[in-house]
């Protein structure tokens, strides 16, 4: 795993956006795996800026988001579909038919998860998967204990995850379940970009990058992936003993 540190959140976000922009420019039909949460917001803004000011063309790009809350409609402001529209989809020239987020309503969950896996496979697989990391080490909504071979499925969220996400969003309520790509799904991405910022993530980043590989810290399983870049701001990297 390559670990890169940046002086602050804006620098980390700019570097992450640059990496994505270069894959979009290089690949004939790029397939991106995308994440929600507070961490990638700066990266999405920077991608929109690169699109506006440098003409980065998203028209050949396909995207797959990691997860969606079970029970939230796409026009619910708490949904990840809504988040993605606001932060990226409406700001660049992505073809709506090529932007995929699991559907959290009006579907049979198992059928929807199978459909999602099939779409990823038919697209040729994910070239670059962006990940944040939860305070408990989750990636996507794969909470501690998740099967390393898991595929897209309905998952129950850890109470800590619901509480953290509710507090961050200033929300009264959030569902306790989600559809999430599995760890097996994520590990099939050809390249992975893990992002974390802020001192609050320092300890879980230390456990994920330097601790044992264990399903108790899902992000530690990334140590076994051959092509991971981890971008951190200084506060998130502070327990890593980097030179
Ligand atoms: P955050 O969430 O970016 O809001 O910290 C990350 C995650 O829970 O995966």
Boltz pocket constraint, residues with backbone or C-beta under 6 A from the ligand:
constraints:
  - pocket:
      binder: B
      contacts: [[A, 36], [A, 37], [A, 38], [A, 39], [A, 40], [A, 132], [A, 133], [A, 134], [A, 135], [A, 138], [A, 139], [A, 140], [A, 168]]
      max_distance: 6.0
